[in-house]
């Protein structure tokens, strides 16, 4: 696929699996439902909406990987690795800039999960927008 993904395979973070575009599209549907749910709860639970969007974006990238014959292993650092892989999935500078934002989303989500971190309405809205864009990007790549 690309050198970043190849290194993640070599490092034991991703594994090579059979290409499964059908399962990848199903993952994207789950991701889209996460974004829909985030839109429903944003007014009452911005942190929950943000976490759903982080999960949606991560699943979208996982869908691209699966459609390409890769899957993240359940090892420490695999979510960060998926974010790194995301940044390498396009040569378009605008898309790369968006994909690189996924690692920041992951780090903010971790701070809310493992510490005290709340999200503003603007941050939650931005997470919804980024997750939606990532799902659309994944659909284009997989199609």
Buried (B, 14 or more C-beta within 10 A) or exposed (E): BEEBBEBBBEEEBBEEEEEBEEBBBEBBEEBBEBBEBBBEBBEEBBBBBBBBBBBBBBBBBBBBBBBBBBBBBEEEBBBBBBBBBBBBBBEEEEBBEBBBBBBEBBBBBBEBEEEEBEBEEEBBBBBBEBBBBBBEBBBEBBE
